[in-house]
Amino acid sequence: MVKIMNITTLKGLIISVSLWIIIDIGVGKMNLNHFNMKEVIQNLLDSNISAYRIGKEAGVQDSLVKKLRNGEQQVGDTKFNNLEKLYKYSLEHSKEIFNIDSEDDIKLPKNVLSFIDDLKTSVSYINSRKSKAIENVYVYDKFQLNEKGDSDSKISYIEIQEDIPIPLKNKTNKSGQITPHNEDYIPYSISISSKINSRHEVNAIRGLRITFDSESLINDLKSLIKNGGNKVKVKTPTMFSNYKSKTLYVYNQRENTEFWGFESDYFDIQYKREIQEGNFPLNMIKDMHLRDSLGDNLYGLKDNMSVIFGEDDNQKVVKKSLEQSPHMIIAGNIGSGKQVGIRSIVNSLTWNGKQDELLFAFIDKKETEFKILKGHPFNVIDPLYNDEDILEFFEYTSKLTNERYEKLKYEEVSNVEEYNHKAKVKGKETMKRLFIFIEDVAELQLSKNERLKSLLIRISQKGRSVGLHLVLSTSSLESEYFPLQLRSNIPTHLIYKLNDSTEAQNILDNVEVKNLKGKGDALLKWYGEEHSIRLQSDLITKEEIKNIIKFMKHNFESTSKTNENILSSNEKHFVSNNGGEV
């Protein structure tokens, strides 16, 4: 609905009129059509209010009212101060002038009711799917800027801007329908805009319908008239109109304002939504930037190993695929944002990953971070906390590595990507990627179990080719905790603020490490890339991860069923004995 307000106020009107009187006539009379007052006063003269009462209450001679009523004197030949009194009195007594007691007594003009009925008929025809009148639907974000030109919030909309057929003079074809090919129709420019929670909610639209609340429209038009000073008409566009098609026009005599397209607010859109949400609903994540990043950058990707790490200094999303990097280390002290970085990786893989292609394993000797990930549908085993269980799991991965290398050799391929491509062509089972997350790898390095440490190094050396990926976390990059033999096989580094940044500067060859501020401020040095990327991690909390896993546990089968045809009997035996979900 469009509202145009005449900027001429009553005070300005008097000044303008006075000047016009002096210049054009000079006798205190005027042509009121220019100011839309004549029609208002004429309504008063045509009312049942007596001349005596009008004169007394408005402060004019009742003889003047009688002369105006019987035509002895014209409104345009009347002194302005008397006209001003009559105009003001008309507005104050509009309900009485129009004899309005209730909305039920109000009669809308026949052409208004006819136009509303035509709109109902057209909408019904479009919804019957007998016309392809609606071709485009727009889904977009509207950013609201503050006085500095910055945006802290946005609103998402779904919108239709189309022409639909309206019957001309209420004519229809023989079957009682209107069609776009019928010569008895005119186009009506329909404009519908509705707020939605997020544009990421809408991936596809099914069963689009337009609704038209004609009953509410009629009641609101009657209410406008009842409140006084409003005229309702149907207007057809001219070459000078601001509206493109036939429309409802409302003129408020009291405020000297006009509305057109009044009916547009009574249309709405209904449709069946296909939600653009990977494995869990995006609204489970509170951070708006992270929600948008996942929806905009990961949805629909064939590569389900892509991860959103955050935004760079130019507010560009930093997205990388773990398929392209053998292993990675995440370093940072308490409060640096390191744990948020780990959760972001898990979250991205969880949202966009495929259960028949990805497996997770979590190792946390301190039992501080990974307990919340127990029961994750992608888990090959529940989180491990002691050396004995961790060693047994590493023995399992060592055996898995050997078995997979034999398969690569048999198929004459060199890595898991080539193997899986060939397996799909032959209709064979593919190899799942196994991501092994280790919280505080320094705790393993301090272990007295040398076998455990040697198996970890072996995974770092040979795991990548057969689909085993390490994601290691540490609070220190000193050689005591992150030995050279392990470091040389971990080419990707995500570095947050460290108490001692010397080793990080050496590894990244970047002095900017010492300027990291904490709270998610990080440098990412990606495998094969020359320069580091400064980024800010998006926030995702433990509570959000808990809720996501809870949702997935109720909506996904456990991996114990999906792994049966992939792992060998010995591997399944190991996992089952350790209480995990395979």
N, C-alpha and C positions, 0 to 999 in steps of 0.2 A: 504494500500500500504506500502511495506517495502522498506526502503532505506538503503543500506550498503555502506559506504564510505571507500575506501582504504586509510589507514592512511599514506601510503607512499607518501609524497609530491614530487614535481619535484626536489627540492634540495636534499631530502633524497634519491631520485631515483638515482641521479648522483653519490652520495657517495657510495651507495650500488653497482652500476654498476662498479665503479672504482675498488672497492675491488674485485668484482667478476672477472674483467678482469685480475687483477694481479695474483690472486690465480689460476684461471682455465685455462686462455689462455696466458695472458701476452703479447698479441700482439695488444691490442686495438680493439678487435672485440668481438661480443656477440651474444647470442641467444635472439632475441627480443620478442619471443612469451611469455617469462616470464613476460614481462612488458606491453603487449597489445599495443605496438607501431607499430609493423609490419603492422597490418591491417590498421591503420590510414595512414601510409606512402604509403601503396599500393594503397589506394583510390586516393591519389594524383597522383601517377604514372599512374593510369588508366584514369585520367581525360583528358580533352581536352586542358588543360593549356600547353603551349609550354615549352620545355626543357630550351630554352634560357631565357624565362621569369622567370621560377622557379629558375634557377641558379642565375639570376641577383637579384631577389627580396628576395630570401632565403639566399643568400650569399654563394653559393656553385658553383662548376664548372658545367657548363651545360653538359659537357662530362660525368660527373658522373651520371646525371639524365638519359642521353641516354643509358649508360651501364646498369643501373638498369631497364630501360624499355625494352631493347632488350634481357635481360637475361645474358649479358656478366659478370655481377656482381650481387651478391645476397645481399639483404638488410641486412641479418645477418652477412655478411662479410665486412660491411662498418664501417668506423671509427665513434665512438659515437658522436663526435662534429658535424659531418655532418648530422648524423641521428637526432640529437637534433634540428638542424636548419630546416630540412625537416618536422619534427613532428610539430614544432611550426607553420611553414608556412601552414601546412595542416589544423590545427585547425582554423587559422585566415581566411582561404579562403574556409571553408567547404561549404558555400552556392554555391559558384561558382563550386566547385568540384562536387557537386551533381546536378548542373544545376537547382537550385531552384529559380523560379521567384515569384510564389505564391503558396499558399496551395493547390489550385485546380490542380496544376501541379504535386503534390506529389502523388506517388503511393505506398500504403502500401503493404507489402508482402501478397501474396495470402493466406498463412496459417494463418496470423493475421486476415484478413477479414473473413476467414472461421470460426475461433475460436469465433470471436465476433458474427457471425451469429448463431453459435451453442448455445451461451449463450442466445441470444434472443429467440430461439426456446424453450430452456429449461424453461426459466422464463414464457413464454406464456403457456407452458404445466402445470406448477405448479399452475398458476393462474386460470387454467380451472377447478381445483379441481378434476382432474382425477388421482392425485397422492398425497399421504400424505408425501411429501418430507420434509416439515417443521413441526417439532414436538414440538420445544421449542422456546419460545421467552423470553428474559431476560429483566427485568426492574430494574435498580439499580442506586445508587448514587456513584459518584466518588469524594472523598474529596481531596482537594489540600492542601498540607502541606507547611508551611514556613520553614525557616532555623532552627527554634526552635522545629520543629516537631509538631506544632500546626496547626489547620485547621480553617480558618475563612470563607471559602466558599466551595461550592460543585456544581457539575454539574450532572444532571440526564440524563440517557441514556436509549434507548430501543435498543436491540441488538439481532441479529440472527447469530448463528454459526452452520451451517448445511452442509451436503453433498446433492447436487442435481445432477440429471443425465444429462450428456453431451453425445451427440451421438458420436460414434467412427467412424472416417473417413466419417462423414456426412451421415451415414446410419440411416434410420428410418424404422419403421415397415410398413406393407402394407397400413395402414390407414394414413400414413404420420406423425405418432406421435411416440414419444419415451416414453418408460415406464421403471420403475425401474427393471422390470423382463426381459427386452430386453437384449440379450447378446451383442448387438452392442452399448453399452454405457459404459462410465467410470464416476466415481463420481467426482464432482467438489466441492471443499470446499468453500462455499459461506460465506462471512464475511461482515455483515452490522451493523453499529453502528451509530445511529442518536441521536442528542441532543433533549431533551424534557424539558418543563418548570419545571416539577416536577414529580417524580414517583407516587405521589398521584393522578395525573390526570388519571392514567391508572388502572382501577379496573378490566376490562375485555376487550378482543379484539374480534372484530367481523369483518368478511370479510377481512381477511389479504391478502394483495397483495404485490408482489415484483415488483418494477419498475427498469428498466435497460435503462439508457440514452446512448444508443449505438452511437447516432449521435454526442453527445458531446465528447465521448471517441475517436471516429475516428478523429474528428477535432483537439482535443488536441494532439493526436499522430502525426498528420501531422505538427502541430505547433512545436512540439519538434524537428522533423527532419528539419524543416525549419530554426530553430534557430541554427542548426548546431551541429555536434559532437555527435548525438544520433543515435543509432541503435535500431530497434524494432524487437523483435522475439517472437515466441511462444516456451515455454520450458516445457518439461515433466519431472516430478520429478525422481530423482534417489535416491539411498540409502544415498547419502551424501548431498542431497538438504535440504535447510531450508524451502522449500515450499512443501505442501503435495499433490498438484494436478496440473494439467496442468494450465499454467498461462502466462500472458503477461510479457515479460521481456524487460526492457529498459536499455541500457548501454550508458552512457555519456562518450565519448572518451576524451572530453576536461578536465573534472574534475575527470576522472577515478573513476566514481561512477556507481552503478547499482541499479535498482529498479525491484522488482517483485511484483506480485499481483496488477499491475497498474490499472487493471479494477475494483478492489473492491470499489473504491471511486465513481463509477458511478451506484451503486445499492442503492436503498432506500426502505423504508417500508411505506406502506399505510394501514390504517385500520380505522374502525369506533370505536370511543372511547366511553366507558362507564365511565364517569367521577366519580372518587371517591370523591364526594362532598356531604355531608349531605344535609341540607336544603338550603345551599347557597354555591357558589363557593369558594374554599379555597383561590384563588388568591385575594379575597377581603380583606384578612388579610395580612398586610405588614410583620409582624414579622415571619421570617423563622422558628424559633423554635416552635412557636405556630401553624403554618400551619402543620408542620410535626407531632407535638404532637396530633393534632386533627385527622389527617389522619391515623397515625400509631396506635393510642390507642382507638379511639372511633368508627371508621367506622365499621359498621356491628354488633355492640354489640346489643344484645337483650335488655340489660338494657339501656334505653335511659335517665337515670338520672345520668349517670356518668359525672364527671366534671374534667377538667384539671386545677390544681391549680398552676402549675409551675414545676420547676426542683429542686431536692435536691442538697446537697453538692457534690454528686457523679454524677451530671448531669443526674440523672434518673428522668423520668417523674413522678410527683406525681398525681395519678389519684384515685379518690374516688367516691363512689356512694352515692348520697343523699338519696337514698332509705333506706340505712342502718343507717342513722342518723336522729333523730327526728327533731331537729332544730339546727341552728348555729348562732353565733355572730361573727361579723367582726369588729375589733377595730383598730384604728390608727388615728394619727393626720394628719393635712394637710401636703401633700408631702410625706407621708409614703408609698403610693401605695395602700391604702385601696380601693379607687374607682376603681382602675385597677382590684383589686381582685374581687369586685362585678361584674364588667363588664365581667371578665373571666368566672364567674359562669353562668351569663346570656348567654354569647356567647356559652359555651359548651352545655347548655340545648337547645339553639336555633338551633345549628348546627345538633345535633344528636337526638333531641326530636321529638316526633310524635304529630302532632296537635290534634289527637283524644285521647291523653292520658295526655297531660300537659296543665295547665292554669297558667297564670301569673297575679299578681296584684302588683302595685307599689305605695308606700305611701311616700311622700316627702313634709313635712310641709314647708321646706325652699325653695322649688321649684328650687333647684339648680342642681340636678343630673339626675332625672328620666324623665325630659321633652322629652329627645331624644327617649324615649321608647314608646311614644304615637303612637298608631296605630300598635303596634306589633301584628302579627296574633295570638299569643298565649294569648293575653290579655283578661281577663274576663271583664275588665273595664279599661278605660284610667287612667293614674296616678292621685292619689288623693292628695289634698294639704291642705284642711281645716278640722277642727274638725267635722263639721256637716256631711260632706261626708264620712269621715273616720269612724265615729260612725255608720252611716247607713250601711256601708260595713261590719263592725264588727258584727252588728246585723244580717246581712245576713249570715256571716260565722257561727255564733252561731246557727242559724236555720238550716243551711246546716249540721253542725256537728250533731245536734239532729236527723235529718232525716237519715243521714248515719248510725248512731248508731242503729237506728231502723232496717235498712236493714241488718246490721251485725247480729243483734239478730235474725231476721227472718231466715237468712240463716245458723245460728248457727256457725258463724265464729268470729274470734277475731280481725281481722285487714283487711285493704284494699287489701293486697296481696292475702289473702285467698279468699276474696269476689270476686275479679276480676278473679281469677283462676276458681272459681266455675261458675261465670257468663259466661265466655267464653265457658265452657263445655256445658252450657245450652242454649247458643246463646243469652244471655241477654246483656243489656248495662252494660259497666264497669264504675267504678268511676274514674273520672279524678283526677290526682294530681293537687293541687293548691298551687303554691309557692307564698308566700306573702313577698315581699321585702320591708323593712322599712328603709329609710334613716334617720340617726340620731334619734334613738329611745329615746334619752334623751328629745327631743322636746315633745314626747307624755307623758313622765313621768312628765314633767313640766306643762302639761295641768291641768286645774281645773276640767275637766270632769272626775269624778271618774268612771263612767260607761264605758267610753272608755278604761281606764287603766285596769279595771277588766275583760273586754272582751278579751283584749290582753293576760292577764294571763291565761284565760280560753282556748284560742287557743293553748297556749304553753303546757297546761296540757292535753288536750284531742284531739288536732288536728291531731297528728301523726298517730293514729290508723285508722283515716278515710281519710287520704291522704291530710291533710293540713300541710304545712311546712313553718316555719318562717325562714327568713334570715334577721337578724337584723344588723344594722350598728351603730357604736357609736364612738365618739372621746374620751370617758372616761368610765372606768369600775367602777367608784366610785359608792357606794351603792345608792346615791341620784339619779343617772341616770340609774342604772342597779340594781334594788332592788333584794334582795335575793329570793323572791317568784318567780320572773321571771327567775333569774339566775339559780335556781335549775332545771329548765326544759329545759335549753339550754346547752346540753352536749358537743357540738362541738365548738371549738374556733379557729379562724384564727386571729392571733395577729400581727399587724405591729408596727412600732415604735410609742411609746406613750410618751408624755411629762412627765407623771408620771406613771412609770411602776410598782409601788408597788402592786397595785391590780392585775395586770396581772401576776406578779410573784406568788402571792398567789393562783390565779385561776389555773395556769398551773403547779405550783410547779416546776418552772424552772427559775433560775437566768439568763439564757441566754437572756431573754426578754430585759434586759437593754442594751444588746450589739447589738440590731437590728439597722441597719444603715439607714433605710428609702429606698425610691425608689424601693419598691417591696420586700424588705428583710422581711421575716415573719416566724412565728412559727405556725404550725398547730397541734392542739391537737384534734385528732379525737375520736368520741364517741366509747368507749369500748377498746381503745388502751392505753397502759401504758405510752408510751413515745411520746414526741412531735417530729415533723419533721421540720427541718430548710429548708426553700425553698426560691426560687426567682421567683416571679410572672412574667409571660410573658406579654409583653406590648400589650394592645389593646386600641385604642383611641376612643374618642366620635365620631369622624368623621367616623371611620370604622363602629361603631355600627349604626350610621345614615344610611350609605350606605347599610348595611346588611338589616335593616328594610325596607328600600325603595325597595330593591330587592324582599324581601319576600312579601311585600304588593302587588306586581305586579304578584307574582307567587303562592300565597296561597289564598284560600277563607277565608273570615273573620270568626271568631269564632261564630258569631251570627247564622250561619247556622249549625255549627257542634255541638253546645251545646243544641239545641232545645229539643233533646230527653233525655238529661241528667238532666238538671236543672228543678226544679218544676216551675209551672206557676208563683208563687210568686217571685221566684229567678230571673226568666227571666224579670219580671216586674221591679224589682229593678234595674237590670243592664241596661235595656233599658232606664229607666228614668234618669239614670246617664250618658247617652251618650256614654257608652262603646260599644265595639264590642263583642258579645256573640257567 
